[in-house]
Amino acid sequence: MVLPRKHLLKVDSYQAGKPIEEIKRQLRLKDVIKLASNENPLGPSPKALEAVRKALSSLNRYPDSNSYFLKRKLAKFYGLEPSNISVGNGSDELIDIIIRAFVDEGECIITSEAAFLEYKIMSSLNCRPLITVPLKYFKFDLDEIKKRITQKTKVVFIANPNNPTGTYVTKYELEEFLKGIPEGVLVVLDEAYDAFIDVDDFPKSLNYIKRKNVLVLKTCSKSYGLAGLRLGYCLGSPELISYLERARQPFNVNSLAQVAAIAALDDKKFLARTKALIADGKSFLYKNLAQMGIPYVASVANFILIDTGRDGFVLFKEMLKFGVIVRDMRQYGLKNFIRVSIGTKKENIRFIKVLKKVIRFR
């Protein structure tokens, strides 16, 4: 028998939100809604869809390996240079690339418990030790993370806002954290959900990439509805970005993702609609959860972490019977919690109705 690397056997693979078609097939349901993966309930950006349609006839050609036009579009969008940008097959791939590019044997990574699972998974796959620090009031405890930094620390991942809690690190907290951080420690700010921010004290991460030890991750999956095309990007100093460019695979971003992202960045109307829908939906869910006496964590993202007061996995399975897919939090160590993505008004109403039924039946 051919055996894998021993380290692979220790990896707890990522459990994605269940697809709608799978649930329809398994439970023989005709009408299923998915509120599990923090996707855009409006679908993709219309401008992105049109760009994809126009690009379909060129699928016989390899994509631009350097994402020339996309990097220039992003550079103009953020007021940077193309040399400040590396593009990946989703933020997931960029997390892997960062670890492979910077974390040597004998060095370690630090992040929080109950943070994005890919930090843990990619650290394990690359055989690099990961130190996790408990959350404090469902937030990254930057003071404690800073205390854990040693000469062996190479990368610190900070999800801001954090998935699955929806909490965020303030500008003051981040700046205090960065003071005294060794120059040889790379700080990665993962801002997958930053488009939904509606608070004044969120840090402006572009102010920090001038430092030689800060990278910022962003994605088109959430706000622009391009999750199926997998398009993430990293912003940083030209020197740091050059190392990522060496470590990535050629043609890692497909041609449709590139043209879709270029077009989506111009779709301000769609982004405004998305943000308004999320804000309204969040208020609706907050109000109803409060009326039901169900605790939740206030979120600045497009999802809410909910304390069910019981086994969240059992509640997740019961909701599936009514055609509502949410996310159970076992992999995050939050046994009594579920995470629900903000959907359309109709989807949010259905979620509340089903939640009431499931709780009543228990």
Summary of the structure (lengths in Angstrom):
residues: 362
radius of gyration: 20.5
end to end distance: 46.9
largest distance: 58.0
contacts: 1204
relative contact order: 0.17
helix: 44%
strand: 15%
